[in-house]
Amino acid sequence: MRKYIGAFFITLFMFLLQTTVLERVAIAGIIPNMMLIVTTLYGFMYGKKEGMFVGFLSGLLIDVLYNQVIGVSIILFCTIGYINGDARKLFFKEDFYVPVIVFGINDIIFNLMYYICYFLMRGRVGLFEYFFKIIIPEMSYTIIVGFFVYKLAILLDKKFRKRGKYPINISVFEEDSKKDIKNNNI
Amino acid sequence: MKLNKRSNITIEPKYIYIGIIILCIIMGILSFRFSDRVTPVRNAISSAVMPMQKGINSIGVVISEKIDYLHTMKNLVKENKKLKNKVEDLSEENQLLQRDKYELETFRQLYELDKDYADYPKVAARVISSDGDNWYNSFVIDKGSNDGISKNMNVIADGGLVGIVTQVNDNYSRVRSIIDDESNVSGTFVKSENSCIVSGSLTRINSGVLDLTDISTDSKIEEGDEVVTSQISNKYLPGILIGYCKNITNNKTNLTLTGELVPAVNFQNLDMVLVITEVKASDDLEDILN
């Protein structure tokens, strides 16, 4: 339960950050997708359910406050959370390129779905133009910001895990935790 | 939840995912069909989130001011040198101009350059947050129905059209700007009185222009002509400056002219806007259209 309350506040904070502060420091009119970063991270680090929970919250906040129809963003974000629950199995180590690949692929998937749901349905076809003007810049920005958020998340995760405050059954760093347990036993 | 934990029965994520999707589709249909009934929910959530957004936004303003400050510092030193030289030239010119000034004032009265829309009742509002993604260009202002704002009111800033109020809640409302991809405004050229359509385009936003379409081929338009909102629009009040035309060319079909429009408002740093609290009286027309 504690985990979900924590996730709620982190999501809310990211939402506030994205809609206010980041808009002011946008580079060439493009801002990183913080909601995507936090959804991806939760799915990636903790599992499908957690990813979907955060995705649901992110989508709900955006839909209720900014969109006419409630539901489309929720589906998009939940899908991202769900996919990343699977992606978790692919990575075991704290590699440099992991966040780069994860955030890059996720941002492209998310924006393609977004394009189909909101733009293709209105008859705006030129996908390539949108791809190079919106998706690629947003992806690179998201990767850069996501990299630092990822490192921060790992630090926080380890800290809470050692104190035993943050119950995680299976984490990305399964190997590490096993080593910890062994060392303690000896 | 507790029961599940005790008896060790957990629902598979797959089914939760399918459940969420079905829930979303139902919610989507309901919220689209009964958009009025969702407003209290939106109000409740917004009244919780809004104060936080306001608070954090003030931090954002400080940051952007600091960035601007550093940016301008470098330029200021360069400018200072240039300006000192200019001051000497200008003070000479000034004396000449002083003489012409009296003449000019009389001309101004003749031309009546005062814009029509100075007479509209207006309410000032602050931009508190933006849409938060890169696909749309709408923003939220801190005035709502409690301040007398209602749907379809026009929003202006710097003497030009900014957009239209699309969603109103108790103490905030959402404005779709004219550079948004979904926005279409019918306009008129001030000089030639030809009509045209100004539509926002996501692919042209970076070059700072909007699309200008449906201009009849026999119209005489010069580069830089003013485009204002037209009488025939059913949502926009007439005579509000939209921008200046550019690069007018023949369409592929040779039936209409198309071109680009440079908006009169700088959309980069929109902080304060004015909402015209007068809705164009076209309720009957809307009923027919719907």
Interface residues (C-beta under 8 A of the other chain):
Chain A: M1 L12 F15 L16 L17 Q18 T19 T20 V21 L22 E23 R24 V25 A28 G29 I30 I31 N33 M35 G47 K48 K49 M52 F56 G59 L61 I62 V64 L65 Y66 Q68 V69 I70 G71 V72 I74 I75 C78 T79 Y82 G85 Y114 Y115 Y118 F119 R122 R124 G126 E129 Y130 K133 I134 P137 E138
Chain B: M1 P13 I16 Y17 I20 I21 L23 C24 I25 I26 M27 G28 S31 F32 S35 V38 V41 R42 I45 S46 V49 M52 Q53 I56 N57 I59 G60 V61 I63 S64 I67 I128 S129 S130 D131 G132 D133 N134 W135 S138 V140 Q167 R174 D181 E182 L202 T203 I205 N206
